[in-house]
Amino acid sequence: MDSSPSAPPSLEQAFELALLSDVGTTRPDNEDSCGHFIEGPDSVVFTVADGVGGYEGGEIASRMAVDILLEAYRESPPAWGAAKRLYRAITSANIGIHDKALTVPELSRMATTMTAVSVEKGILSAVHIGDCRLHLIRHSHISVVTKDHTMVADKVRMGVMTAARAKTHPERGMLLRSLGRELIASIDRITLPLMERDRLILCSDGLYNVLEDKELESLSRDVDAETACRTLIETANNRGTSGQPDLRRLQNDVAHRPHRGHRRLARPPALTIRPMKRSGAVAI
């Protein structure tokens, strides 16, 4: 899969966007997918999906999820608002994958994680299922906006396992929720206001299992989105990774005032809007 960035025509927009995906150092195939849709100078949607490894059709499921979500969002009425459009879109993706799994025996167990983000007029709306992570960086402080839907993450939240132990636990990838497994999926919904100069990093576990949160912040600081994506993925690859890096990065320069910039595209699966990850999206 081509991971070289391309440069579409520049747009007057309130954010800087870049994406990059890499197969990583240990797997022959890339089950991560990502994509984006720029609706206007202050409106963008970006998403990353990580096909469930070890099951038939993980790569197909993640690609379907991204394609269906972006198409459904694009065709939905803007009057609904970004949050409702995003939730309806991921619901459509879940139904599409579930129906495909029912009709194609070879794909009967396919599933994927997915996190999708809309930034519109300085407001972030997100939908999330699985263990991709959306990071918010504000004033050099990084926080994880999403919640991992995994067995070990639940144990950490209950206080029966430390975060350090969870990071290396052999069952850390065991999902409690995913897209496509059930006709009705339990989706987390997130809404929060953004501030000028906020950075967002959206990525799959191929990146955050290798790089610490403080490294995601420092390596994406004071550089453009494309450079941040490349630096994060190269750093993770130099250490060796357990998965594919997908990256989306977005930088919110001025919430309501356009800023000259342009989107950077690499072949899926990674998008940067200044979030970053080896598999995923980065948004700054």
C-alpha positions, 0 to 999 in steps of 0.5 A: 500500500502506497504511504507516500503523501499527495498534496491536493489543491490548497484550501482556505481552511481553519485547520491543517490536515494530513494522513499517513499509513504504514504496514509496520514491522511485523505484519504482511498485511495492513488491516487498518483503513482511514479516510476523510471528507472536507466539507468546507473551510471550517468543516472536516470529517476524518476516521480510522478503522482497524480490522479485527486481526485473526479473523476473516475479512478484517481488512475488508471490514475496516475499508467498508467502515470508512467508505460507508461512513464517509458516504453516509455523512456526505449524503446526510442533510447538514441541517441535522448537525455534525453529531447526528450525521456522524452517529447515523453514518457509523450506524450505517457502516455497522449495518453494512458490515453485519449484512455482508458477514451474514451473506458471505460465509468466508467473512462471517466473523469479520469486524473492525474498530472505528473512531470518526471525528467531525470538526465544525466551526470549532466544535468536535463531535466523535463516535467511537467503538473499539480501541483506536484512540483520539488524543487532544493536545492543549497547551502541551498537555495530552489527554485521551478523549476516547475509552478503550473497549477492551477487557484489560482497559475495563480492569484498569478502570475497575482498579484491578490492573495497573496501566503499566501491566495493561500495556504489555498484557497478552490479552490487551487486544481482546475487544469487548465491542466492535463494528459489524458483530451485532446488528445494533452496536454500542457506540460512544458519542463525544462532543467538546469545544476546541480552542485555537492551536489545539491538536488532535491525534487519532490512531490505532494501537499500532502507534500508541502501543509503541510510543508514550503519550508524552512522545506523541505530544513532543514529536508533533510539536511545532511541525506541520501535520505531514512532518508530524505523521512521518516522524511518529511512524518512523519513530515507532518503526525504528523501535518495532511495532506490533501492528500497522501505523495509521495516522491522522493529524489536525491542527485547529489554527483558529476555530472560526477564522480560516487559516491558509493551509492544505490537506495532505493525503497518503494512501489509506489507512491513515489520516492526520488532522493532528492526531497521530498514530501508526495506524490511524489518524492524526489531527493537529 
